[in-house]
Amino acid sequence: MVKVDQVFPDNEPLNEKQRQIVDAACKLFTEQGYEVTSMDKVAAEANVSKRTVYSYFDSKEHLFCTVMGGMCAGFGEPSPDDIDFSGDFRTVLTESARLILTKVTNPEKLLLMRTVVGEVEQFPMIGQTFWNEGPGKMRDEMANYFRRMQEQGLMKKSDPVLAASRFQGFVAGPFLFQTLFSGTCDWSQEEALGTINDAVDAFLRAYAPD
């Protein structure tokens, strides 16, 4: 389960009842979705009264947005900031691919992604937060790196943002789409991580300098 500190990273430490409520809401919203989850269910899961839940969150929408916003922020850890972009081209791509695959094959992060996709129409800001903290941040970091590689003549001149998006697709596509929509995957996390070199090779061939 997501850590409570990721849900309220900038606030004072939560008291015991707040922690129980947040833990329960994280579990129910990701496993059952927004519509099915009720404040009664959150209270029961947290082993507190419904009055106690409402003393901290004035509505289910408030609780959902608060909890999901924190979970989306937590999705960004570890972040692209942890990648050493000073290494050689292949090493940076390999480290980046490992970061991407570690996230998209993590069961808890997949639950979060499925919840965001399912609720984005009603809560677009949750989707935007997820994008900004997760895949969007990774794409932008890779795009900036690819610009530098193009300037150094190590990569074919092209739209660096599109190249970064394609890199994410090369790496995650075979595993993410099946799991996101079916809940299962034909490959284990270990097997997925074993495809990194092939994905990096394919990308380097596609974007070899002219």
C-alpha positions in Angstrom: 0.0 0.0 0.0 1.1 3.6 -0.6 2.8 5.2 2.3 0.8 7.8 4.2 3.7 10.2 4.0 3.3 10.2 0.2 -0.3 11.3 0.6 0.4 14.2 2.8 4.1 14.9 2.2 4.1 18.5 3.3 1.7 18.4 6.3 2.2 17.8 9.9 2.4 14.1 11.0 -1.0 12.4 10.9 -2.6 11.3 14.1 -3.6 7.6 14.5 -7.2 8.1 13.3 -6.1 10.2 10.2 -3.6 7.5 9.3 -6.3 4.8 9.6 -8.7 6.7 7.4 -6.1 7.4 4.7 -4.8 3.9 4.7 -8.4 2.6 4.3 -9.2 5.1 1.6 -6.1 4.2 -0.4 -7.0 0.6 -0.3 -10.7 1.0 -1.2 -10.4 3.6 -3.9 -7.7 1.6 -5.8 -9.4 -1.7 -5.4 -13.1 -0.7 -5.8 -13.1 2.7 -7.5 -14.8 5.9 -6.6 -18.4 5.0 -7.2 -18.4 1.8 -5.2 -16.5 3.2 -2.3 -18.6 4.9 0.3 -17.7 6.9 3.4 -19.4 4.1 5.4 -17.0 1.6 3.8 -14.0 3.8 4.6 -15.1 4.2 8.2 -15.6 0.4 8.5 -12.2 -0.4 6.9 -10.5 2.2 9.1 -12.4 1.0 12.2 -13.6 4.5 13.1 -17.0 6.1 13.0 -18.4 7.9 10.0 -18.5 11.1 12.1 -14.7 10.8 12.5 -14.1 10.5 8.8 -16.3 13.6 8.1 -14.4 15.5 10.9 -11.3 15.3 8.6 -12.9 15.2 5.1 -16.1 17.0 4.5 -17.1 14.8 1.5 -16.1 11.7 -0.4 -14.9 13.8 -3.2 -12.6 15.7 -0.8 -11.2 12.5 0.5 -10.7 11.0 -2.9 -9.0 14.1 -4.3 -6.7 14.4 -1.3 -5.7 10.7 -1.2 -5.4 10.2 -4.9 -3.4 13.5 -5.4 -0.9 12.3 -2.8 -0.7 8.8 -4.4 -0.1 10.4 -7.8 2.7 12.4 -6.3 4.1 9.3 -4.8 4.1 7.6 -8.2 6.9 9.8 -9.2 9.3 8.2 -6.7 11.9 7.1 -7.7 12.0 9.9 -10.2 14.0 10.7 -13.3 16.1 13.0 -11.0 17.7 9.8 -9.8 19.1 9.0 -13.2 22.7 9.9 -13.9 22.4 11.6 -17.3 26.2 12.2 -17.4 26.8 8.6 -18.4 27.2 7.2 -21.9 24.2 7.1 -24.1 23.4 3.4 -23.8 23.9 3.4 -20.0 21.5 6.3 -19.6 18.9 4.6 -21.8 19.3 1.4 -19.8 18.9 3.1 -16.5 15.8 5.0 -17.8 14.3 1.8 -19.1 14.8 0.1 -15.8 13.1 2.9 -14.0 10.1 2.9 -16.4 9.6 -0.9 -16.2 10.0 -1.1 -12.4 7.1 1.3 -12.2 4.7 -0.2 -14.8 5.2 -3.7 -13.5 4.6 -2.8 -9.9 1.2 -4.1 -8.8 0.4 -1.2 -6.5 1.4 1.4 -9.1 -0.7 -0.5 -11.7 -3.7 -0.3 -9.3 -3.2 3.4 -9.1 -3.0 3.8 -12.9 -6.2 1.8 -13.4 -7.9 4.0 -10.8 -6.7 7.2 -12.5 -7.9 6.0 -15.9 -11.2 5.0 -14.6 -11.9 8.3 -12.8 -10.2 10.9 -15.0 -13.4 12.1 -16.7 -14.9 13.0 -13.4 -11.7 14.1 -11.8 -9.4 15.5 -14.6 -7.1 17.2 -12.2 -6.2 13.8 -10.7 -5.2 12.6 -14.2 -3.2 15.7 -14.8 -1.4 15.3 -11.5 -0.6 11.7 -12.3 0.8 12.7 -15.7 2.9 15.6 -14.3 4.4 13.5 -11.6 4.8 10.3 -13.5 5.0 9.6 -17.3 4.9 13.2 -18.3 7.9 14.1 -16.1 9.8 11.1 -17.4 9.0 12.1 -21.0 10.1 15.7 -20.5 13.4 14.7 -18.8 14.2 12.2 -21.6 13.3 14.8 -24.2 15.7 17.3 -22.7 18.4 14.6 -22.7 17.7 13.7 -26.3 18.1 17.3 -27.4 21.6 17.2 -26.0 22.4 13.9 -27.7 21.2 15.4 -31.0 23.4 18.4 -30.5 26.4 16.2 -29.9 25.6 14.2 -33.0 24.9 11.0 -31.1 21.3 10.8 -32.2 19.3 11.4 -35.4 17.7 14.9 -35.6 14.0 14.5 -34.8 11.3 15.8 -32.5 12.9 15.0 -29.0 9.5 14.9 -27.3 8.1 12.4 -29.8 11.4 10.4 -29.5 11.0 10.3 -25.7 7.4 9.1 -26.0 8.5 6.4 -28.4 11.2 5.3 -26.0 8.6 4.9 -23.3 6.6 2.9 -25.7 9.5 0.7 -26.8 10.2 -0.1 -23.1 6.7 -0.3 -21.5 4.3 -1.0 -24.3 4.3 -4.8 -24.4 3.6 -5.0 -20.7 1.7 -1.9 -19.7 -1.3 -2.1 -22.1 -2.2 -5.7 -21.4 -1.9 -5.3 -17.6 -3.7 -2.0 -17.6 -6.8 -3.3 -19.4 -6.9 -6.9 -18.4 -5.3 -6.9 -15.0 -2.9 -9.7 -16.0 0.3 -10.0 -18.1 1.9 -12.8 -20.0 5.3 -11.9 -18.6 6.6 -11.6 -15.0 8.3 -8.5 -13.8 11.6 -10.3 -14.0 10.9 -11.3 -17.6 9.9 -7.8 -18.4 13.1 -6.4 -17.0 15.0 -8.9 -19.1 13.8 -7.2 -22.3 15.6 -3.9 -21.5 18.6 -4.5 -23.7 16.5 -5.5 -26.7 14.3 -2.3 -26.2 17.4 -0.1 -26.0 19.0 -1.8 -29.1 15.8 -1.2 -31.1 15.7 2.4 -30.0 19.3 3.0 -30.8 18.9 1.5 -34.3 15.8 3.6 -35.0 17.5 6.9 -33.9 21.0 6.2 -35.1 22.6 9.5 -36.5 22.4 9.9 -40.2 
